[in-house]
Amino acid sequence: MGTAAEIADAVHGHPMVTAVEPIGSRALGTATELSDWDFAVTAEDFGEVAADLPGLISRYQPLAAQWDPLGDCESYLLIFPGPVKVDLIFRDVARSWSPPWRAGPDTLAAMDSHFWDWSLWLVSKRRHGMTDRVLGELLRMRRHLLEPLGIPVLPLTLEEAADRFVRARDRLEARYGLHISRRLEEEVRPLVSAPHRDHYRPSGLPS
């Protein structure tokens, strides 16, 4: 389990955390090599744990760390070199979806993290053959993340989404005089572009 186990142990060591349990495809034994490491976290005081998580995780040097803008419950999404995706899910803390992103110099780096996190998750779904799920998520991605970057066209593949995103991000990066690290892109984009064989799988099945 490596990095994922270290993160789970570190979070479990917080005085306000009462349980950290593996869930999802890793716990069910149905994971691919790129599946997320999902952990359900139970906390006595979510606010205190949420405030402490960035500092607690920072020593492990994540490439991305963000609260899920589109989760039904609070989830802290992490990506480490490998890439290894670890999601800390607070299932008893409900939340509403955030509105679509507003592109600007203060949000572009966060949009970059969100795009590559989302793409890595979808690569895992593609490995499961969940083509219908991937297409549905690309539709949602267009509304929440791509259209705010000036991309009105619905991408039909992860590769097309990545190509369009990178062009739009680079254009805005130059406009705003920013430089966003490419380390996360370098980890995820080769997986997006890797040869694959999609096959239909109803998205209601466990992933």
DAWOVEN-V626562 format. One record per residue. N is the residue number from 1. SS is DSSP state (2 for helix, 1 for strand, 0 for the rest). OMEGA is omega in whole degrees, 0 to 359 (NA if undefined). Layout:
n:N ss:SS omega:OMEGA
n:N ss:SS omega:OMEGA
//
This chain:
n:1 ss:0 omega:171
n:2 ss:0 omega:183
n:3 ss:2 omega:181
n:4 ss:2 omega:180
n:5 ss:2 omega:178
n:6 ss:2 omega:179
n:7 ss:2 omega:179
n:8 ss:2 omega:179
n:9 ss:2 omega:180
n:10 ss:2 omega:180
n:11 ss:2 omega:180
n:12 ss:2 omega:180
n:13 ss:0 omega:178
n:14 ss:0 omega:184
n:15 ss:0 omega:181
n:16 ss:0 omega:179
n:17 ss:1 omega:182
n:18 ss:1 omega:180
n:19 ss:1 omega:171
n:20 ss:1 omega:187
n:21 ss:1 omega:175
n:22 ss:1 omega:177
n:23 ss:1 omega:176
n:24 ss:2 omega:189
n:25 ss:2 omega:178
n:26 ss:2 omega:180
n:27 ss:2 omega:183
n:28 ss:2 omega:182
n:29 ss:0 omega:180
n:30 ss:0 omega:187
n:31 ss:0 omega:164
n:32 ss:0 omega:182
n:33 ss:0 omega:181
n:34 ss:0 omega:181
n:35 ss:0 omega:176
n:36 ss:0 omega:165
n:37 ss:1 omega:183
n:38 ss:1 omega:177
n:39 ss:1 omega:172
n:40 ss:1 omega:183
n:41 ss:1 omega:176
n:42 ss:1 omega:185
n:43 ss:1 omega:175
n:44 ss:0 omega:180
n:45 ss:0 omega:184
n:46 ss:2 omega:182
n:47 ss:2 omega:180
n:48 ss:2 omega:179
n:49 ss:2 omega:181
n:50 ss:2 omega:180
n:51 ss:2 omega:184
n:52 ss:2 omega:186
n:53 ss:2 omega:181
n:54 ss:2 omega:178
n:55 ss:2 omega:180
n:56 ss:2 omega:185
n:57 ss:2 omega:190
n:58 ss:2 omega:182
n:59 ss:0 omega:178
n:60 ss:0 omega:174
n:61 ss:0 omega:176
n:62 ss:0 omega:174
n:63 ss:0 omega:177
n:64 ss:1 omega:177
n:65 ss:1 omega:185
n:66 ss:1 omega:170
n:67 ss:1 omega:184
n:68 ss:0 omega:180
n:69 ss:0 omega:188
n:70 ss:0 omega:179
n:71 ss:0 omega:174
n:72 ss:0 omega:172
n:73 ss:1 omega:182
n:74 ss:1 omega:181
n:75 ss:1 omega:179
n:76 ss:1 omega:189
n:77 ss:1 omega:185
n:78 ss:1 omega:171
n:79 ss:1 omega:179
n:80 ss:1 omega:177
n:81 ss:0 omega:181
n:82 ss:0 omega:351
n:83 ss:0 omega:176
n:84 ss:1 omega:180
n:85 ss:1 omega:180
n:86 ss:1 omega:179
n:87 ss:1 omega:176
n:88 ss:1 omega:193
n:89 ss:1 omega:178
n:90 ss:1 omega:191
n:91 ss:1 omega:181
n:92 ss:1 omega:179
n:93 ss:1 omega:183
n:94 ss:1 omega:176
n:95 ss:0 omega:174
n:96 ss:0 omega:178
n:97 ss:0 omega:173
n:98 ss:0 omega:176
n:99 ss:0 omega:176
n:100 ss:0 omega:180
n:101 ss:0 omega:168
n:102 ss:0 omega:183
n:103 ss:0 omega:179
n:104 ss:0 omega:181
n:105 ss:0 omega:181
n:106 ss:0 omega:184
n:107 ss:0 omega:190
n:108 ss:2 omega:180
n:109 ss:2 omega:178
n:110 ss:2 omega:176
n:111 ss:2 omega:177
n:112 ss:2 omega:179
n:113 ss:2 omega:181
n:114 ss:2 omega:181
n:115 ss:2 omega:184
n:116 ss:2 omega:174
n:117 ss:2 omega:179
n:118 ss:2 omega:181
n:119 ss:2 omega:179
n:120 ss:2 omega:177
n:121 ss:2 omega:181
n:122 ss:2 omega:173
n:123 ss:2 omega:178
n:124 ss:2 omega:178
n:125 ss:2 omega:178
n:126 ss:2 omega:178
n:127 ss:2 omega:176
n:128 ss:0 omega:182
n:129 ss:0 omega:185
n:130 ss:0 omega:185
n:131 ss:2 omega:180
n:132 ss:2 omega:179
n:133 ss:2 omega:180
n:134 ss:2 omega:181
n:135 ss:2 omega:177
n:136 ss:2 omega:179
n:137 ss:2 omega:176
n:138 ss:2 omega:176
n:139 ss:2 omega:179
n:140 ss:2 omega:178
n:141 ss:2 omega:179
n:142 ss:2 omega:184
n:143 ss:2 omega:189
n:144 ss:2 omega:190
n:145 ss:2 omega:186
n:146 ss:2 omega:179
n:147 ss:2 omega:176
n:148 ss:2 omega:176
n:149 ss:2 omega:181
n:150 ss:0 omega:180
n:151 ss:0 omega:183
n:152 ss:0 omega:187
n:153 ss:0 omega:176
n:154 ss:0 omega:176
n:155 ss:0 omega:183
n:156 ss:0 omega:178
n:157 ss:0 omega:176
n:158 ss:2 omega:179
n:159 ss:2 omega:179
n:160 ss:2 omega:178
n:161 ss:2 omega:181
n:162 ss:2 omega:180
n:163 ss:2 omega:181
n:164 ss:2 omega:179
n:165 ss:2 omega:184
n:166 ss:2 omega:179
n:167 ss:2 omega:181
n:168 ss:2 omega:179
n:169 ss:2 omega:181
n:170 ss:2 omega:179
n:171 ss:2 omega:180
n:172 ss:2 omega:177
n:173 ss:2 omega:179
n:174 ss:2 omega:180
n:175 ss:2 omega:184
n:176 ss:2 omega:182
n:177 ss:0 omega:182
n:178 ss:0 omega:168
n:179 ss:0 omega:180
n:180 ss:0 omega:179
n:181 ss:0 omega:178
n:182 ss:0 omega:184
n:183 ss:2 omega:180
n:184 ss:2 omega:177
n:185 ss:2 omega:181
n:186 ss:2 omega:177
n:187 ss:2 omega:191
n:188 ss:2 omega:188
n:189 ss:2 omega:177
n:190 ss:2 omega:178
n:191 ss:2 omega:177
n:192 ss:2 omega:185
n:193 ss:2 omega:184
n:194 ss:0 omega:176
n:195 ss:0 omega:182
n:196 ss:0 omega:177
n:197 ss:0 omega:177
n:198 ss:0 omega:171
n:199 ss:0 omega:187
n:200 ss:0 omega:174
n:201 ss:0 omega:180
n:202 ss:0 omega:187
n:203 ss:0 omega:177
n:204 ss:0 omega:180
n:205 ss:0 omega:180
n:206 ss:0 omega:180
n:207 ss:0 omega:NA
//
